[in-house]
Amino acid sequence: MLLGRAANIDDEQLAHLGDDPLPEGVYDDEAATIIRYSQASTRMDPIDDGLYANLAAHFDQGQIVELCFVVGFSNLVNRFHATFLTAVDEHTVDALADSCPLPLPSPRS
């Protein structure tokens, strides 16, 4: 969320990142393609020919590799934190407030 805001992604766009299908008119074609790829990769769904063709319509092969790496690395980090329920600092919790479309896990007792 903080990175999204730093990249000038507005609150409406942030609120719909988990939507499937994505709502019409919220994202441009390039951003929607990135989000659909990220959603599929995060769910570990196969990246079918249609989705890859959409990526290739917007990005060259090097950019697709970079996108794949960034999404994969983010998933690795997120899975680590989800497994160990890593404490989130107070500043981050305050900055996120209730804006995260995917809620933080509850701490273990």
DALINGI-V977555 format. One record per residue. N is the residue number from 1. RES is the residue in one letter. SS is DSSP state (helix for helix, strand for strand, loop for the rest). PHI is phi in degrees with one decimal (none if undefined). PSI is psi in radians with two decimals (NA if undefined). Layout:
N&RES&SS&PHI&PSI, N&RES&SS&PHI&PSI
This chain:
1&M&loop&none&-0.81, 2&L&helix&-63.9&-0.72, 3&L&helix&-65.8&-0.68, 4&G&helix&-60.8&-0.78, 5&R&helix&-64.9&-0.67, 6&A&helix&-63.7&-0.47, 7&A&loop&-92.9&0.26, 8&N&loop&64.8&0.56, 9&I&loop&-87.1&2.16, 10&D&loop&-78.9&2.95, 11&D&helix&-61.1&-0.64, 12&E&helix&-63.4&-0.77, 13&Q&helix&-63.5&-0.77, 14&L&helix&-60.7&-0.68, 15&A&helix&-66.3&-0.38, 16&H&loop&-105.8&0.15, 17&L&loop&-59.9&-0.53, 18&G&loop&-90.8&-0.04, 19&D&loop&-70.7&2.45, 20&D&loop&-145.4&1.86, 21&P&loop&-79.8&2.83, 22&L&loop&-70.9&2.51, 23&P&loop&-69.3&2.59, 24&E&loop&-69.7&2.47, 25&G&loop&81.6&-0.02, 26&V&loop&-87.6&-0.65, 27&Y&loop&-121.5&2.63, 28&D&loop&-76.3&3.00, 29&D&helix&-58.7&-0.73, 30&E&helix&-64.6&-0.84, 31&A&helix&-64.3&-0.72, 32&A&helix&-62.3&-0.67, 33&T&helix&-64.6&-0.76, 34&I&helix&-61.0&-0.77, 35&I&helix&-65.9&-0.78, 36&R&helix&-61.5&-0.72, 37&Y&helix&-63.0&-0.80, 38&S&helix&-62.0&-0.73, 39&Q&helix&-62.4&-0.83, 40&A&helix&-63.2&-0.78, 41&S&helix&-63.9&-0.73, 42&T&helix&-64.0&-0.66, 43&R&helix&-77.8&-0.12, 44&M&loop&62.1&0.60, 45&D&loop&-78.0&2.62, 46&P&loop&-61.6&2.50, 47&I&loop&-87.4&1.80, 48&D&loop&-76.7&2.99, 49&D&helix&-60.2&-0.63, 50&G&helix&-65.6&-0.78, 51&L&helix&-66.6&-0.71, 52&Y&helix&-63.8&-0.69, 53&A&helix&-62.1&-0.68, 54&N&helix&-63.2&-0.73, 55&L&helix&-60.2&-0.82, 56&A&helix&-65.8&-0.41, 57&A&helix&-71.5&-0.38, 58&H&helix&-109.6&-0.44, 59&F&loop&-135.0&2.63, 60&D&loop&-81.3&3.02, 61&Q&helix&-60.1&-0.69, 62&G&helix&-62.2&-0.69, 63&Q&helix&-69.1&-0.62, 64&I&helix&-66.4&-0.72, 65&V&helix&-60.8&-0.79, 66&E&helix&-62.4&-0.75, 67&L&helix&-60.7&-0.80, 68&C&helix&-58.4&-0.77, 69&F&helix&-64.7&-0.82, 70&V&helix&-63.6&-0.79, 71&V&helix&-65.1&-0.78, 72&G&helix&-62.2&-0.75, 73&F&helix&-65.4&-0.73, 74&S&helix&-61.4&-0.72, 75&N&helix&-63.8&-0.70, 76&L&helix&-60.4&-0.85, 77&V&helix&-62.3&-0.79, 78&N&helix&-63.2&-0.69, 79&R&helix&-67.0&-0.65, 80&F&helix&-60.5&-0.89, 81&H&helix&-63.8&-0.64, 82&A&helix&-67.3&-0.64, 83&T&helix&-67.1&-0.79, 84&F&helix&-98.8&0.07, 85&L&loop&44.6&0.96, 86&T&loop&-57.0&2.35, 87&A&loop&-64.8&2.42, 88&V&loop&-101.9&2.29, 89&D&loop&-64.8&2.72, 90&E&helix&-59.7&-0.67, 91&H&helix&-59.9&-0.76, 92&T&helix&-66.2&-0.77, 93&V&helix&-60.0&-0.77, 94&D&helix&-63.7&-0.71, 95&A&helix&-67.8&-0.63, 96&L&helix&-75.0&-0.64, 97&A&loop&49.6&-2.29, 98&D&loop&-101.9&0.37, 99&S&loop&-84.9&-0.25, 100&C&loop&-72.0&2.11, 101&P&loop&-70.8&-0.36, 102&L&loop&-114.3&1.85, 103&P&loop&-64.6&2.62, 104&L&loop&-67.2&2.52, 105&P&loop&-68.2&2.66, 106&S&loop&-72.9&2.48, 107&P&loop&-67.3&2.62, 108&R&loop&-75.5&2.65, 109&S&loop&-82.2&NA
